[in-house]
């Protein structure tokens, strides 16, 4: 198994990690590993969600009512109100 060393960790980050580890009954190393795993999983899940959303948006038919809107007329309407 590989080892990981983090240099120049800000004190406040280390203190929060240490507190989380203490509350969970883990060592600082175990807690750091857990946070890393969760972060990597969430990032992957977020990327997958974005891919699905982009696919859905691209596969939708354009909304014809939006294409008929005249931006200049809308701006004038707001100014005159």
TORKOL-4160 file (C-alpha; in steps of 0.2 Angstrom, whole numbers, padded with zeros to 4 digits, m for minus):
81
<pt num="1" X="0000" Y="0000" Z="0000"/>
<pt num="2" X="0006" Y="0018" Z="m0004"/>
<pt num="3" X="0010" Y="0031" Z="0008"/>
<pt num="4" X="0005" Y="0049" Z="0007"/>
<pt num="5" X="0013" Y="0064" Z="0015"/>
<pt num="6" X="0005" Y="0081" Z="0015"/>
<pt num="7" X="0017" Y="0096" Z="0018"/>
<pt num="8" X="0013" Y="0113" Z="0023"/>
<pt num="9" X="m0005" Y="0109" Z="0029"/>
<pt num="10" X="m0013" Y="0124" Z="0036"/>
<pt num="11" X="m0015" Y="0123" Z="0055"/>
<pt num="12" X="m0034" Y="0126" Z="0054"/>
<pt num="13" X="m0036" Y="0112" Z="0042"/>
<pt num="14" X="m0026" Y="0100" Z="0052"/>
<pt num="15" X="m0036" Y="0105" Z="0068"/>
<pt num="16" X="m0053" Y="0102" Z="0059"/>
<pt num="17" X="m0046" Y="0085" Z="0053"/>
<pt num="18" X="m0040" Y="0081" Z="0071"/>
<pt num="19" X="m0057" Y="0086" Z="0078"/>
<pt num="20" X="m0066" Y="0076" Z="0065"/>
<pt num="21" X="m0055" Y="0061" Z="0069"/>
<pt num="22" X="m0057" Y="0062" Z="0088"/>
<pt num="23" X="m0076" Y="0063" Z="0086"/>
<pt num="24" X="m0077" Y="0048" Z="0075"/>
<pt num="25" X="m0065" Y="0038" Z="0085"/>
<pt num="26" X="m0052" Y="0037" Z="0071"/>
<pt num="27" X="m0034" Y="0042" Z="0069"/>
<pt num="28" X="m0030" Y="0057" Z="0059"/>
<pt num="29" X="m0023" Y="0047" Z="0045"/>
<pt num="30" X="m0039" Y="0036" Z="0045"/>
<pt num="31" X="m0050" Y="0052" Z="0044"/>
<pt num="32" X="m0039" Y="0060" Z="0031"/>
<pt num="33" X="m0041" Y="0044" Z="0020"/>
<pt num="34" X="m0059" Y="0044" Z="0023"/>
<pt num="35" X="m0061" Y="0062" Z="0017"/>
<pt num="36" X="m0050" Y="0059" Z="0002"/>
<pt num="37" X="m0061" Y="0044" Z="m0003"/>
<pt num="38" X="m0077" Y="0053" Z="m0001"/>
<pt num="39" X="m0070" Y="0068" Z="m0011"/>
<pt num="40" X="m0065" Y="0058" Z="m0025"/>
<pt num="41" X="m0081" Y="0048" Z="m0025"/>
<pt num="42" X="m0091" Y="0064" Z="m0025"/>
<pt num="43" X="m0081" Y="0072" Z="m0039"/>
<pt num="44" X="m0084" Y="0057" Z="m0050"/>
<pt num="45" X="m0102" Y="0057" Z="m0046"/>
<pt num="46" X="m0103" Y="0075" Z="m0050"/>
<pt num="47" X="m0095" Y="0073" Z="m0066"/>
<pt num="48" X="m0107" Y="0059" Z="m0071"/>
<pt num="49" X="m0122" Y="0070" Z="m0066"/>
<pt num="50" X="m0116" Y="0084" Z="m0077"/>
<pt num="51" X="m0114" Y="0072" Z="m0092"/>
<pt num="52" X="m0131" Y="0066" Z="m0090"/>
<pt num="53" X="m0138" Y="0083" Z="m0088"/>
<pt num="54" X="m0129" Y="0089" Z="m0104"/>
<pt num="55" X="m0135" Y="0074" Z="m0113"/>
<pt num="56" X="m0153" Y="0078" Z="m0108"/>
<pt num="57" X="m0151" Y="0096" Z="m0113"/>
<pt num="58" X="m0144" Y="0092" Z="m0130"/>
<pt num="59" X="m0157" Y="0080" Z="m0134"/>
<pt num="60" X="m0172" Y="0092" Z="m0130"/>
<pt num="61" X="m0181" Y="0100" Z="m0144"/>
<pt num="62" X="m0178" Y="0119" Z="m0145"/>
<pt num="63" X="m0193" Y="0129" Z="m0137"/>
<pt num="64" X="m0201" Y="0138" Z="m0152"/>
<pt num="65" X="m0209" Y="0151" Z="m0141"/>
<pt num="66" X="m0192" Y="0156" Z="m0135"/>
<pt num="67" X="m0185" Y="0158" Z="m0152"/>
<pt num="68" X="m0200" Y="0170" Z="m0156"/>
<pt num="69" X="m0195" Y="0182" Z="m0142"/>
<pt num="70" X="m0188" Y="0199" Z="m0148"/>
<pt num="71" X="m0175" Y="0205" Z="m0136"/>
<pt num="72" X="m0176" Y="0223" Z="m0142"/>
<pt num="73" X="m0195" Y="0224" Z="m0140"/>
<pt num="74" X="m0193" Y="0216" Z="m0122"/>
<pt num="75" X="m0180" Y="0229" Z="m0117"/>
<pt num="76" X="m0191" Y="0243" Z="m0124"/>
<pt num="77" X="m0206" Y="0236" Z="m0114"/>
<pt num="78" X="m0195" Y="0236" Z="m0098"/>
<pt num="79" X="m0189" Y="0254" Z="m0101"/>
<pt num="80" X="m0206" Y="0261" Z="m0104"/>
<pt num="81" X="m0214" Y="0252" Z="m0089"/>
